[in-house]
Amino acid sequence: MRWLLFSVSGRMSRKSYAMALAFWALALGVTVSGAVNAEPDSSALALSGLGFLLVAVAGGWSIAVMSIKRLHDAGLPGMIVIGLVVPAASFLVLLVIMLWRPDKGPNRHGPAPDMPGY
């Protein structure tokens, strides 16, 4: 799990990338839901806010390194991930990273991910 969410080495399939993005969206949604359902000026609201910050920082790092691995799978340079911090382009860059066709077989970043239906 540590390699999947926090390491920049290797390659990642489109399916794994999409599922990991869904995981982080769900994790952020849980913290936002906790904040929305908490009473104003309560400790539950403060705890939800802290949880949101922790999930946002961990998720931001994780999405960046997963995007680098996904770019490696497509045979593209990992520096393209910088496009994720440009507000007007980030969603488009995320879609391109997710949908770009992978290199068939091994490339300089390692063997192709062993996923059924890849």
Secondary structure as UniProt FT lines:
FT   HELIX           2..6
FT   HELIX           14..37
FT   TURN            40..41
FT   HELIX           43..73
FT   TURN            74..75
FT   HELIX           78..85
FT   TURN            87..89
FT   HELIX           90..99
FT   TURN            108..109
FT   TURN            116..117
//
